[in-house]
Amino acid sequence: MPKYWFKQKSVGIGSTPNTWQGWLVTIAGAALIFAVVFEAKQISDIPTQRFVALSGVAAVVIAMSAIAWLKTEGGWRWRSGKED
């Protein structure tokens, strides 16, 4: 099993998936975001609906970002596209 699931972006900050595990995390995260938003739509009270949707999406994004950060070879830093 590869140690790193994501590779550094060549421009900007962050990473992109480069193994099946990275793609699985990305697809699962997107599915969780859709599920959170769909379930939040079922709540009739608008302020509660917005709170559930925003907090749920934030939790998924933070978890996905943490996994990607931990599983990226070389870490995250700003890259200009030039050879570093």
C-alpha positions as CSV (number, residue, x, y, z in Angstrom):
1,M,0.0,0.0,0.0
2,P,1.5,3.4,-1.0
3,K,2.4,5.7,1.9
4,Y,1.1,8.8,0.1
5,W,-2.3,9.1,-1.5
6,F,-2.0,12.6,-2.9
7,K,0.6,14.5,-4.9
8,Q,1.5,18.2,-4.6
9,K,-0.1,20.6,-7.0
10,S,2.4,22.3,-9.3
11,V,0.6,25.7,-9.1
12,G,-1.0,27.0,-6.0
13,I,-1.4,25.3,-2.7
14,G,-2.9,21.8,-1.9
15,S,-2.8,18.4,-3.5
16,T,-4.6,16.1,-5.9
17,P,-5.3,12.4,-5.6
18,N,-2.9,10.1,-7.3
19,T,-3.8,6.6,-6.0
20,W,-7.1,4.8,-5.7
21,Q,-7.1,5.5,-2.0
22,G,-6.9,9.2,-2.7
23,W,-9.7,9.0,-5.2
24,L,-11.8,7.0,-2.8
25,V,-11.4,9.7,-0.1
26,T,-12.3,12.4,-2.6
27,I,-15.4,10.6,-3.9
28,A,-16.5,9.7,-0.4
29,G,-16.1,13.3,0.7
30,A,-18.2,14.6,-2.2
31,A,-20.9,12.0,-1.5
32,L,-20.9,12.9,2.2
33,I,-21.3,16.6,1.3
34,F,-24.3,15.8,-1.0
35,A,-25.8,13.6,1.8
36,V,-25.4,16.3,4.4
37,V,-27.1,18.9,2.1
38,F,-29.9,16.5,1.2
39,E,-30.6,15.6,4.8
40,A,-30.5,19.2,5.9
41,K,-33.2,20.0,3.2
42,Q,-35.5,17.7,5.1
43,I,-35.5,20.0,8.1
44,S,-38.4,22.5,8.0
45,D,-37.0,25.1,10.3
46,I,-34.8,27.3,8.1
47,P,-32.2,28.5,10.7
48,T,-31.7,24.9,11.9
49,Q,-31.5,23.7,8.3
50,R,-28.8,26.2,7.5
51,F,-26.9,25.4,10.7
52,V,-27.0,21.7,10.0
53,A,-25.9,22.1,6.4
54,L,-23.1,24.5,7.1
55,S,-21.7,22.7,10.1
56,G,-22.0,19.3,8.3
57,V,-20.2,20.5,5.2
58,A,-17.5,22.2,7.2
59,A,-16.9,19.0,9.2
60,V,-16.5,17.0,6.0
61,V,-14.2,19.6,4.4
62,I,-12.0,19.8,7.5
63,A,-11.8,16.0,7.7
64,M,-11.0,15.6,4.0
65,S,-8.4,18.4,4.2
66,A,-6.7,16.8,7.2
67,I,-6.5,13.4,5.5
68,A,-5.1,15.0,2.3
69,W,-2.6,17.0,4.2
70,L,-1.4,14.0,6.1
71,K,-1.2,11.8,3.1
72,T,0.5,14.3,0.7
73,E,4.1,13.6,-0.2
74,G,6.1,16.8,0.6
75,G,3.3,18.6,2.4
76,W,1.5,21.7,1.3
77,R,3.0,25.0,0.3
78,W,2.5,27.7,-2.3
79,R,4.0,26.8,-5.7
80,S,4.3,29.1,-8.6
81,G,4.7,26.4,-11.3
82,K,8.4,27.0,-11.7
83,E,10.9,24.3,-10.6
84,D,11.2,24.6,-6.8
